[in-house]
Amino acid sequence: MLYILHTTGQCNLNCKYCGGSFPQKLVPWKIEYSIEDLKNFIEGDSEPIIAFYGGEPLLNAKFIRNVMDEIKDAKYVIQTNATLIENLEKEYWLKFNAILLSIDGRRKITDYYRGRGVYDKVIKAAKKLRRIGYNGDLIARMTVSEKSKIYAEVKHLESLKLFNHIHWQLNVVWSEKWKNFNEWCKNNYIPGFTKIVEEWLRNAEKGEVIGIAPILGILKVEITGISMESPPCGSGKTSISICSNGKIYACPIAVDSKWAEIGDIYNYDWRTVKRISIRDPCIKCQYYKYCGGRCLYTYMEKLWGEEGFKSICKITKKTIREVVKITRRVIELIEEGIIVEEEVVYPKFNNTIEIIP
């Protein structure tokens, strides 16, 4: 099970697409349960994965230390804006199995959405993690918005040679509707993503597997024959979010949604808890095995209405088709020993990436 822990609802940034901190009445800025309560809740899980989430998790580094000191047999993940990396000591950073740093691509795009100077702080943080000996999975976790040029942003991050993997999530549904999402998809996103896939394949033919998470995640379905989990992030099934007040939600961003409330750490039993699942029309779609319905929050809320939901679905299908096109050649490269299957099949465990943008 993946346990996403809100270490605090507070954030030190005020990004354009998320609005900064959670209201304290929804996600308190201090932890209101004990580490012992958490240990008792997780007890019995033989393979726990613990992800620190916010707000900005490093605003409560003390809690992170306490959890890592007390629960030693878990895989550890953190999603951070990377501006407060000095708040946690080297010994803790080296224990993480995956570290996701929020960066949206080039400096001008990152700073436009996240604030002036944020890009440089993230790059400085990534370089420090490498310098202190971190050799786990360092992931560039992008939010892609209207001003983003997907090809330019991804290629820039790839060129830095700092990150093992690059992943992105489209800034859709949880923000205001775009001025012209469909035109952006047609003229920017799809041509750019197609170019990324083509270049990825050319590199693979030279024996280099570039860590573009959406490409690898879709290829994983084709190579293993195992359908994508629904939803891909596991929300409400193999992933739950523990709020700083001890409440449990199916999805970490759905803290104001009644449908997402599934208990608390004091009264919770997987045998009786309500399950929140993606159903029609997704489960009848031929692409469902690749996308798993894409996003539980999007499916449940439909904040852009039915037409907006269909537009997001349309771009998801096009994204999948571009990757499926290269599957046969990728399998040939594996069989010929040019690339190694283990490098292509990603992620190895639920490290909080949503896989499908």
C-alpha positions as CSV (number, residue, x, y, z in Angstrom):
1,M,0.0,0.0,0.0
2,L,1.1,3.6,-0.7
3,Y,0.5,5.9,2.2
4,I,0.6,9.6,1.1
5,L,1.2,11.6,4.2
6,H,0.2,15.3,4.3
7,T,3.0,16.6,6.5
8,T,1.3,20.0,6.5
9,G,-1.3,21.9,4.5
10,Q,1.1,24.9,4.4
11,C,3.2,25.8,1.3
12,N,5.9,28.5,1.0
13,L,5.0,29.1,-2.7
14,N,1.9,30.3,-4.4
15,C,1.9,28.7,-7.8
16,K,-0.6,30.0,-10.3
17,Y,-2.3,26.6,-10.8
18,C,-2.8,25.5,-7.2
19,G,-3.0,28.7,-5.2
20,G,-0.5,27.8,-2.4
21,S,-1.5,26.4,1.0
22,F,-4.6,24.3,1.8
23,P,-7.1,26.0,4.2
24,Q,-6.2,25.0,7.7
25,K,-9.7,23.7,8.4
26,L,-9.2,21.2,5.6
27,V,-5.6,20.2,6.0
28,P,-4.2,21.5,9.3
29,W,-0.7,22.9,9.2
30,K,0.5,20.7,12.1
31,I,0.2,16.9,12.5
32,E,-2.7,16.0,14.9
33,Y,-1.9,12.3,15.4
34,S,1.1,10.6,16.9
35,I,3.7,8.5,15.2
36,E,2.5,5.6,17.3
37,D,-0.9,6.0,15.8
38,L,0.6,5.9,12.4
39,K,2.7,2.8,13.2
40,N,-0.3,1.0,14.5
41,F,-2.3,1.9,11.4
42,I,0.4,0.7,9.0
43,E,1.3,-2.4,11.1
44,G,0.6,-5.6,9.1
45,D,1.6,-4.1,5.8
46,S,4.6,-6.1,4.7
47,E,5.6,-3.7,1.9
48,P,4.6,-0.2,2.9
49,I,5.4,2.8,0.7
50,I,5.3,6.1,2.5
51,A,5.2,9.4,0.5
52,F,5.6,12.8,2.1
53,Y,3.3,15.4,0.6
54,G,2.0,18.9,1.3
55,G,1.5,21.8,1.1
56,E,5.3,21.7,1.1
57,P,6.4,18.7,3.1
58,L,9.8,20.2,4.0
59,L,8.0,22.8,6.1
60,N,7.6,19.9,8.6
61,A,10.9,18.2,8.3
62,K,10.7,17.2,12.0
63,F,7.8,14.9,11.2
64,I,9.6,13.4,8.2
65,R,12.6,12.6,10.4
66,N,10.4,11.0,13.1
67,V,8.5,8.8,10.6
68,M,11.7,7.7,8.9
69,D,13.3,7.0,12.3
70,E,10.4,5.0,13.6
71,I,9.3,3.1,10.5
72,K,12.4,1.6,9.0
73,D,11.1,-1.1,6.6
74,A,9.2,1.1,4.2
75,K,10.0,2.5,0.8
76,Y,10.2,6.3,1.0
77,V,9.1,8.9,-1.5
78,I,8.8,12.7,-1.3
79,Q,7.1,15.3,-3.6
80,T,8.7,18.7,-2.9
81,N,9.1,22.1,-4.6
82,A,12.8,21.8,-3.6
83,T,13.2,25.3,-2.3
84,L,13.8,24.1,1.3
85,I,16.1,21.2,0.7
86,E,18.4,22.3,3.5
87,N,15.7,21.5,6.0
88,L,16.5,17.8,5.8
89,E,19.9,16.3,6.5
90,K,21.9,14.1,4.1
91,E,21.3,10.9,6.0
92,Y,17.5,11.2,5.4
93,W,17.8,12.2,1.7
94,L,19.9,9.1,1.1
95,K,17.1,6.9,2.4
96,F,14.6,7.9,-0.2
97,N,13.7,5.5,-3.0
98,A,12.3,8.3,-5.1
99,I,12.5,12.0,-4.9
100,L,10.1,14.1,-7.1
101,L,11.2,17.7,-7.6
102,S,8.6,20.1,-9.0
103,I,9.9,21.9,-12.0
104,D,7.9,22.8,-15.1
105,G,10.7,22.8,-17.8
106,R,12.7,25.8,-18.8
107,R,13.4,28.7,-16.5
108,K,10.9,31.1,-17.9
109,I,8.1,28.6,-17.7
110,T,8.9,27.4,-14.2
111,D,9.3,30.9,-12.9
112,Y,6.2,32.1,-14.6
113,Y,4.0,29.5,-12.9
114,R,5.9,28.9,-9.6
115,G,7.6,32.3,-8.9
116,R,10.8,34.2,-9.8
117,G,13.9,32.3,-8.9
118,V,12.3,28.9,-8.3
119,Y,13.9,27.3,-11.3
120,D,17.4,28.1,-10.0
121,K,16.6,26.8,-6.6
122,V,15.3,23.5,-8.0
123,I,18.3,23.0,-10.1
124,K,20.6,23.8,-7.2
125,A,18.7,21.3,-5.1
126,A,19.0,18.5,-7.7
127,K,22.7,19.2,-8.0
128,K,23.1,19.0,-4.3
129,L,21.3,15.7,-4.1
130,R,23.7,14.2,-6.7
131,R,26.7,15.8,-4.9
132,I,25.9,14.2,-1.6
133,G,25.6,10.8,-3.2
134,Y,21.9,10.3,-3.9
135,N,21.7,7.6,-6.5
136,G,18.0,6.7,-6.2
137,D,15.2,7.8,-8.6
138,L,15.4,11.5,-9.0
139,I,12.2,12.6,-10.9
140,A,11.4,15.9,-12.5
141,R,7.7,16.3,-11.8
142,M,6.3,18.8,-14.2
143,T,2.9,20.6,-14.3
144,V,2.1,21.3,-18.0
145,S,-0.1,24.4,-18.6
146,E,-1.1,26.7,-21.5
147,K,2.3,28.4,-21.8
148,S,4.2,25.1,-21.8
149,K,5.7,23.8,-25.0
150,I,5.9,20.2,-24.2
151,Y,8.8,19.3,-26.5
152,A,10.9,22.3,-25.4
153,E,10.2,21.7,-21.6
154,V,11.0,18.0,-21.7
155,K,14.1,18.3,-23.9
156,H,15.4,21.0,-21.6
157,L,15.1,18.8,-18.5
158,E,16.5,15.9,-20.3
159,S,19.6,17.9,-21.4
160,L,20.5,18.7,-17.8
161,K,21.4,15.1,-17.1
162,L,20.3,15.4,-13.5
163,F,17.1,13.4,-13.5
164,N,16.5,9.7,-13.9
165,H,13.0,10.2,-15.0
166,I,10.8,13.1,-16.3
167,H,7.0,13.0,-15.7
168,W,4.3,15.5,-16.2
169,Q,0.7,16.1,-15.4
170,L,-1.6,18.3,-17.5
171,N,-3.0,21.2,-15.6
172,V,-6.6,20.3,-16.3
173,V,-9.7,20.2,-14.3
174,W,-8.3,21.4,-10.9
175,S,-7.7,24.9,-12.5
176,E,-9.8,27.3,-14.6
177,K,-10.7,26.0,-18.0
178,W,-8.1,27.0,-20.6
179,K,-8.8,29.6,-23.3
180,N,-8.5,27.0,-26.0
181,F,-7.4,23.7,-24.7
182,N,-8.3,21.8,-28.0
183,E,-6.2,24.1,-30.1
184,W,-3.3,23.9,-27.7
185,C,-3.5,20.1,-27.9
186,K,-3.7,20.1,-31.7
187,N,-0.9,22.7,-32.4
188,N,1.4,22.2,-29.4
189,Y,1.0,19.1,-27.3
190,I,0.4,16.3,-29.8
191,P,3.1,17.4,-32.3
192,G,5.5,18.0,-29.5
193,F,4.7,14.6,-27.8
194,T,5.0,12.8,-31.1
195,K,8.4,14.3,-31.6
196,I,9.4,13.2,-28.1
197,V,8.3,9.6,-28.8
198,E,10.2,9.6,-32.1
199,E,13.4,10.8,-30.5
200,W,12.9,8.4,-27.6
201,L,12.9,5.5,-30.1
202,R,15.9,6.7,-32.0
203,N,17.8,6.8,-28.7
204,A,16.6,3.3,-27.8
205,E,17.9,2.1,-31.2
206,K,21.3,3.3,-30.0
207,G,20.9,1.4,-26.7
208,E,19.9,4.4,-24.5
209,V,16.6,4.3,-22.6
210,I,15.5,7.8,-21.8
211,G,13.4,8.0,-18.7
212,I,10.3,9.6,-20.0
213,A,7.7,8.3,-17.5
214,P,4.5,8.5,-19.7
215,I,6.2,6.6,-22.5
216,L,7.6,3.9,-20.2
217,G,4.4,3.5,-18.3
218,I,2.4,2.8,-21.5
219,L,5.1,0.5,-22.9
220,K,5.0,-1.4,-19.6
221,V,1.4,-2.4,-20.4
222,E,2.3,-3.6,-23.8
223,I,5.5,-5.4,-22.8
224,T,4.1,-7.1,-19.7
225,G,0.6,-7.7,-20.9
226,I,-0.7,-6.4,-17.5
227,S,-3.3,-3.7,-17.8
228,M,-2.8,-0.3,-16.1
229,E,-4.1,-0.1,-12.6
230,S,-7.3,1.9,-12.4
231,P,-6.7,4.7,-11.7
232,P,-2.9,4.6,-12.5
233,C,-2.0,6.3,-9.3
234,G,-3.9,3.7,-7.3
235,S,-6.1,6.2,-5.5
236,G,-8.7,4.6,-3.3
237,K,-7.3,1.1,-4.0
238,T,-3.6,0.6,-3.5
239,S,-3.0,4.2,-2.5
240,I,-4.6,6.3,0.3
241,S,-3.9,9.8,1.6
242,I,-3.6,10.5,5.3
243,C,-4.4,14.1,6.1
244,S,-2.5,15.9,8.9
245,N,-5.6,15.5,11.1
246,G,-5.7,11.7,10.6
247,K,-8.6,11.6,8.1
248,I,-8.1,9.3,5.2
249,Y,-8.9,10.3,1.6
250,A,-8.8,8.3,-1.6
251,C,-7.0,11.1,-3.4
252,P,-4.6,13.7,-1.9
253,I,-6.1,16.7,-3.6
254,A,-9.7,15.7,-2.9
255,V,-9.7,16.9,0.8
256,D,-12.8,19.0,0.2
257,S,-14.8,16.2,-1.5
258,K,-17.2,14.0,0.4
259,W,-16.9,11.1,-2.0
260,A,-13.2,10.9,-1.2
261,E,-13.5,10.5,2.5
262,I,-13.0,6.9,3.5
263,G,-12.3,6.9,7.2
264,D,-9.4,7.8,9.6
265,I,-6.4,6.1,11.0
266,Y,-8.2,5.1,14.1
267,N,-11.2,3.5,12.5
268,Y,-10.4,1.9,9.2
269,D,-10.7,-1.6,7.8
270,W,-10.0,-2.5,4.2
271,R,-12.5,-5.3,4.4
272,T,-15.4,-2.9,5.0
273,V,-14.2,0.4,3.6
274,K,-16.1,1.8,0.7
275,R,-14.2,1.6,-2.6
276,I,-14.2,4.4,-5.1
277,S,-13.8,3.1,-8.6
278,I,-13.8,4.5,-12.1
279,R,-16.7,2.9,-14.1
280,D,-18.7,3.8,-17.2
281,P,-17.8,5.0,-19.8
282,C,-14.2,4.4,-19.1
283,I,-14.3,0.6,-18.4
284,K,-15.9,-0.1,-21.7
285,C,-13.3,1.9,-23.7
286,Q,-10.6,0.0,-25.7
287,Y,-8.0,2.4,-24.2
288,Y,-8.9,1.6,-20.6
289,K,-6.2,-1.0,-20.3
290,Y,-3.6,1.7,-21.0
291,C,-5.0,4.6,-19.0
292,G,-7.0,3.0,-16.2
293,G,-9.4,5.9,-16.5
294,R,-6.6,8.4,-16.1
295,C,-7.5,10.3,-13.0
296,L,-10.0,9.5,-10.2
297,Y,-10.5,13.2,-9.3
298,T,-11.2,14.2,-12.9
299,Y,-13.6,11.3,-13.3
300,M,-15.5,12.1,-10.1
301,E,-15.6,15.9,-10.3
302,K,-15.8,16.7,-14.0
303,L,-15.1,20.4,-13.2
304,W,-14.8,21.2,-16.9
305,G,-18.2,19.5,-17.6
306,E,-18.8,16.6,-20.0
307,E,-17.3,18.3,-23.0
308,G,-14.1,19.2,-21.1
309,F,-14.0,15.6,-19.8
310,K,-14.2,14.4,-23.4
311,S,-11.5,16.8,-24.6
312,I,-9.1,15.4,-21.9
313,C,-10.1,11.9,-22.9
314,K,-9.3,12.6,-26.5
315,I,-5.8,13.8,-25.8
316,T,-5.2,10.8,-23.6
317,K,-6.1,8.5,-26.4
318,K,-3.8,10.3,-28.9
319,T,-1.0,10.1,-26.3
320,I,-1.5,6.4,-25.9
321,R,-1.6,5.8,-29.7
322,E,1.7,7.5,-30.3
323,V,3.4,5.2,-27.8
324,V,1.7,2.0,-28.9
325,K,2.9,2.7,-32.5
326,I,6.5,2.0,-31.4
327,T,5.8,-1.0,-29.2
328,R,6.7,-3.7,-31.8
329,R,10.1,-2.1,-32.5
330,V,10.8,-1.7,-28.8
331,I,10.1,-5.4,-28.2
332,E,12.5,-6.2,-31.1
333,L,15.2,-4.0,-29.5
334,I,14.8,-5.9,-26.2
335,E,14.9,-9.3,-28.0
336,E,18.0,-8.2,-29.9
337,G,19.7,-7.2,-26.6
338,I,20.1,-3.6,-27.7
339,I,18.1,-2.3,-24.7
340,V,17.2,-4.1,-21.4
341,E,13.6,-4.8,-20.5
342,E,14.2,-3.8,-16.9
343,E,15.0,-0.3,-17.9
344,V,11.8,0.1,-19.9
345,V,9.3,-1.4,-17.5
346,Y,8.7,1.5,-15.1
347,P,7.8,2.3,-12.4
348,K,8.9,-0.7,-10.3
349,F,6.5,0.4,-7.5
350,N,3.9,3.1,-7.0
351,N,6.2,6.1,-6.5
352,T,3.3,8.6,-6.9
353,I,3.7,9.4,-10.6
354,E,0.3,9.2,-12.3
355,I,1.9,7.8,-15.5
356,I,-0.8,9.1,-17.8
357,P,-0.5,12.9,-18.2
